[in-house]
Amino acid sequence: MIVRLTGTLIEVTEESVVLDRDGVAREVLVPQFAISELAAHRGQVVTLHTMEFYEGNHASGNFVPRMLGFLHPEDRDFFRRFVAVKGIGPRKALKALGQPVRRIATWIESGDAKALAHLPGIGSRAAELIVASLKGKMDDLALPAGEPKEARTGRLSQAQRDALEVLVAWGDTRGDAERWLERAAQLNPDVQSPDEWVRAAYRIKTGVEG
């Protein structure tokens, strides 16, 4: 099984991306929340943490291999647990992940079925089932309850913290700005100055290059 894939991002659709490596192009299905972030890096080399499944009709026996890709290993870990819930298959799970997995894991751990019900394709009944099935199993992925601002920003470098304050001063919420900077660090490991971090974060926010 292929568990990590690095290549040049040459195409982004509503539900997948295409990575080219040495002339071989692979289609990779990705969660909804990652589409805009990846779109900002079209033409660049990216790394996805992957897993595979077979999609098809049991009656006909016609199955097609599919590859799923995630920006972080913990996103993949969350997905594996999420699809274990009855009625949540890989396609439905990818569509439902319209928010970062740490946020969804937090809703699950807090029993917030109302928030979960607003995820794409997840209604009230499925939300209740998700909480019943997974509450207590997502604590390692959820945001710590009452985590102080200092603890959260302690995960950022000084340049990232400076960029964070600029983004907040421009009107973005601190939580969103932190998330964009964390994603930017995954996709742009060589960024160093606060100005570069601000630009990288806004590429994540807007889903466009530049």
C-alpha positions in Angstrom: 0.0 0.0 0.0 1.2 3.5 -0.9 1.2 5.6 2.3 2.9 8.8 1.1 3.0 10.4 -2.3 5.1 13.4 -3.4 4.7 15.0 -6.8 4.0 18.1 -8.8 0.4 19.2 -8.4 -0.9 19.6 -11.9 -4.7 19.6 -11.6 -7.3 20.4 -8.9 -11.0 19.5 -9.2 -13.9 19.7 -6.8 -13.0 16.4 -5.1 -9.5 15.4 -6.2 -6.0 16.4 -7.3 -3.6 15.0 -9.8 0.1 14.6 -8.9 2.8 14.1 -11.5 6.0 12.3 -10.7 8.5 11.3 -13.3 5.8 11.4 -16.0 3.3 9.3 -14.1 0.2 11.2 -13.1 -2.0 9.9 -10.2 -5.5 11.0 -9.3 -5.9 11.4 -5.5 -9.2 12.0 -3.8 -8.9 14.6 -1.0 -11.2 16.0 1.7 -13.3 19.1 0.9 -11.5 21.4 3.4 -8.2 20.7 1.7 -9.2 21.6 -1.9 -8.8 25.4 -1.6 -5.5 25.0 0.2 -4.1 22.7 -2.4 -5.4 24.8 -5.2 -3.1 27.6 -4.0 -0.1 25.3 -4.8 -0.9 24.2 -8.3 2.4 23.7 -10.2 4.3 23.1 -7.0 5.7 19.9 -5.4 3.4 18.7 -2.5 3.4 15.6 -0.3 0.2 13.8 0.6 -0.3 11.1 3.2 -2.3 8.4 1.5 -4.4 5.3 1.8 -6.3 3.2 -0.7 -9.7 1.6 -1.0 -11.8 -0.2 -3.7 -14.9 1.4 -5.0 -17.5 -0.6 -6.9 -20.6 -2.8 -7.0 -20.6 -6.0 -4.9 -23.2 -7.6 -7.1 -21.2 -7.2 -10.3 -17.8 -7.7 -8.7 -16.5 -4.7 -10.6 -14.2 -2.7 -8.3 -11.9 0.2 -9.1 -8.9 1.1 -6.8 -9.0 4.7 -5.4 -6.3 6.6 -3.6 -7.1 9.1 -0.8 -4.7 11.9 0.2 -4.3 14.0 3.3 -2.1 16.9 4.2 -1.2 15.5 7.6 -0.9 12.0 9.0 -3.4 12.9 11.8 -6.0 13.8 9.1 -5.6 10.3 7.7 -5.9 8.8 11.2 -9.1 10.7 11.8 -10.5 9.5 8.5 -9.9 5.9 9.3 -11.9 6.2 12.5 -14.6 8.3 10.8 -15.4 5.8 8.1 -15.8 3.1 10.8 -19.2 4.7 11.7 -22.1 2.8 10.1 -23.3 4.5 6.9 -20.2 6.7 6.6 -18.3 5.4 3.5 -15.1 6.9 2.0 -17.0 9.2 -0.5 -19.4 10.5 2.1 -16.6 11.0 4.6 -14.5 13.0 2.1 -17.5 15.3 1.3 -18.4 15.7 5.0 -14.9 16.9 5.9 -15.7 20.5 5.1 -13.9 21.6 8.3 -10.4 20.8 9.6 -10.4 17.4 11.3 -9.2 18.8 14.7 -12.3 20.9 14.8 -14.6 18.0 13.9 -12.9 15.8 16.4 -13.5 18.5 19.1 -17.2 18.5 18.2 -17.3 14.7 18.5 -15.5 14.7 21.9 -17.8 17.5 23.2 -20.9 15.7 21.9 -21.9 18.6 19.7 -24.2 16.8 17.3 -25.7 20.1 16.3 -22.4 21.3 14.8 -21.7 17.9 13.2 -25.2 18.0 11.5 -24.1 21.0 9.5 -21.3 19.2 7.8 -22.0 18.4 4.1 -24.1 15.3 3.8 -24.4 14.8 7.5 -27.9 15.3 9.0 -29.1 15.1 12.6 -29.5 11.3 12.7 -26.0 10.7 11.3 -24.5 13.3 13.7 -26.0 11.5 16.7 -24.6 8.2 15.4 -21.2 9.7 14.9 -21.1 11.0 18.5 -22.4 7.7 19.9 -19.8 5.7 17.9 -16.7 7.9 18.3 -17.0 10.0 21.4 -14.1 9.1 23.6 -12.0 7.9 20.7 -11.0 11.3 19.3 -9.3 12.8 22.3 -5.8 12.6 20.8 -7.0 14.6 17.7 -9.4 17.1 19.4 -8.3 20.5 20.5 -7.7 20.5 24.3 -10.6 22.0 26.2 -9.9 25.4 27.5 -6.5 25.5 25.9 -5.0 29.0 26.5 -3.9 31.2 23.7 -0.3 31.0 24.8 -0.3 27.2 24.5 -1.8 27.3 21.0 0.6 29.9 19.7 3.5 28.1 21.4 3.4 25.7 18.4 4.3 28.5 16.1 7.7 30.0 15.4 8.4 33.6 16.3 8.1 34.6 12.6 4.7 32.8 12.5 3.5 34.5 15.7 4.4 37.9 14.2 2.5 37.0 11.0 -0.4 35.8 13.2 -0.7 39.2 14.9 -0.7 40.9 11.5 -3.5 38.7 10.2 -5.6 39.3 13.4 -5.0 43.0 13.1 -6.3 42.8 9.5 -9.6 41.4 10.8 -9.1 37.6 10.6 -10.0 35.5 13.6 -7.1 34.1 15.6 -8.3 30.6 15.2 -8.6 30.8 11.4 -5.2 32.6 11.2 -3.5 29.9 13.3 -5.0 27.2 11.1 -3.8 28.9 7.9 -0.3 29.2 9.3 -0.2 25.6 10.3 -1.3 24.5 6.9 1.1 26.9 5.2 4.0 25.3 7.3 3.0 21.9 5.8 3.0 23.1 2.3 5.8 25.7 2.5 8.5 24.4 4.9 11.1 26.9 3.6 9.2 30.1 4.5 11.0 32.2 7.1 10.1 35.9 7.3 6.8 37.2 8.8 5.9 38.8 5.5 6.3 35.5 3.7 4.2 33.7 6.3 1.4 36.3 5.8 1.4 35.8 2.1 1.5 32.0 2.5 -1.4 32.1 4.9 -3.5 34.2 2.5 -2.8 31.8 -0.3 -4.3 29.2 2.0 -7.3 31.4 2.8 -8.1 32.4 -0.7 -7.2 29.2 -2.6 -5.3 31.2 -5.3 -1.6 31.4 -6.1 0.6 34.4 -5.6 
